[in-house]
C-alpha cells in the first residue's frame, strides 16, 4: 500500500487499510463476463475511501 505521507481529505487521519467486496466490476456491454475484483483503500479513522483500484483492468475490455 503506497499511502506514505498521505492524509485523509475528510478527517486528516494518516492510517489506511485495504479491503474488497464480493461483487466484481463488469463492463456495461458484457454482463456475462467475470470482470475484475476491486481493492478499496480507506481511512481507518473515519472510513473515507481514498482510492479504488481495479485488479485486472484487461478483463473489462
C-alpha positions as a Markdown table, in Angstrom:
| # | Residue | x | y | z |
|---|---|---|---|---|
| 1 | Unk | 0.0 | 0.0 | 0.0 |
| 2 | Unk | 1.6 | 3.3 | -1.1 |
| 3 | Unk | 0.0 | 5.7 | 1.4 |
| 4 | Unk | 3.1 | 7.2 | 3.0 |
| 5 | Unk | 2.8 | 10.8 | 4.0 |
| 6 | Unk | -0.9 | 10.8 | 2.8 |
| 7 | Unk | -3.6 | 12.4 | 4.8 |
| 8 | Unk | -7.3 | 11.7 | 4.7 |
| 9 | Unk | -9.2 | 14.5 | 3.0 |
| 10 | Unk | -12.2 | 14.0 | 5.3 |
| 11 | Unk | -10.6 | 13.8 | 8.8 |
| 12 | Unk | -6.8 | 14.3 | 8.3 |
| 13 | Unk | -6.0 | 10.8 | 9.5 |
| 14 | Unk | -2.9 | 9.0 | 8.3 |
| 15 | Unk | -3.7 | 5.4 | 8.8 |
| 16 | Unk | -5.1 | 3.5 | 5.8 |
| 17 | Unk | -6.2 | -0.1 | 5.2 |
| 18 | Unk | -7.3 | -2.1 | 2.2 |
| 19 | Unk | -10.4 | -4.2 | 1.6 |
| 20 | Unk | -12.6 | -5.6 | -1.2 |
| 21 | Unk | -16.2 | -6.7 | -1.7 |
| 22 | Unk | -17.6 | -9.8 | -3.3 |
| 23 | Unk | -19.0 | -8.1 | -6.4 |
| 24 | Unk | -16.7 | -7.9 | -9.4 |
| 25 | Unk | -16.8 | -4.9 | -11.7 |
| 26 | Unk | -18.0 | -5.8 | -15.2 |
| 27 | Unk | -18.2 | -3.9 | -18.5 |
| 28 | Unk | -21.6 | -2.4 | -19.3 |
| 29 | Unk | -21.8 | -4.1 | -22.7 |
| 30 | Unk | -20.9 | -7.7 | -21.5 |
| 31 | Unk | -22.7 | -8.6 | -18.3 |
| 32 | Unk | -21.9 | -12.3 | -18.6 |
| 33 | Unk | -18.1 | -11.8 | -18.1 |
| 34 | Unk | -16.5 | -12.5 | -14.7 |
| 35 | Unk | -15.0 | -9.0 | -14.6 |
| 36 | Unk | -12.4 | -7.9 | -12.1 |
| 37 | Unk | -12.0 | -7.5 | -8.3 |
| 38 | Unk | -11.8 | -4.0 | -6.8 |
| 39 | Unk | -9.4 | -3.0 | -4.0 |
| 40 | Unk | -10.5 | -0.1 | -1.8 |
| 41 | Unk | -8.0 | 1.9 | 0.2 |
| 42 | Unk | -9.7 | 3.7 | 3.1 |
| 43 | Unk | -9.0 | 5.7 | 6.2 |
| 44 | Unk | -9.2 | 3.6 | 9.3 |
| 45 | Unk | -10.2 | 6.6 | 11.4 |
| 46 | Unk | -13.4 | 7.7 | 9.5 |
| 47 | Unk | -13.9 | 5.2 | 6.7 |
| 48 | Unk | -13.5 | 7.7 | 3.8 |
| 49 | Unk | -12.4 | 5.8 | 0.7 |
| 50 | Unk | -9.1 | 7.2 | -0.6 |
| 51 | Unk | -8.9 | 5.1 | -3.8 |
| 52 | Unk | -10.4 | 2.2 | -5.7 |
| 53 | Unk | -8.1 | 0.1 | -7.8 |
| 54 | Unk | -9.2 | -2.5 | -10.5 |
| 55 | Unk | -7.1 | -5.6 | -10.1 |
| 56 | Unk | -7.3 | -6.8 | -13.7 |
| 57 | Unk | -8.4 | -3.9 | -15.9 |
| 58 | Unk | -7.8 | -6.0 | -19.0 |
| 59 | Unk | -10.8 | -8.1 | -18.0 |
| 60 | Unk | -13.0 | -5.1 | -18.7 |
| 61 | Unk | -12.2 | -4.6 | -22.4 |
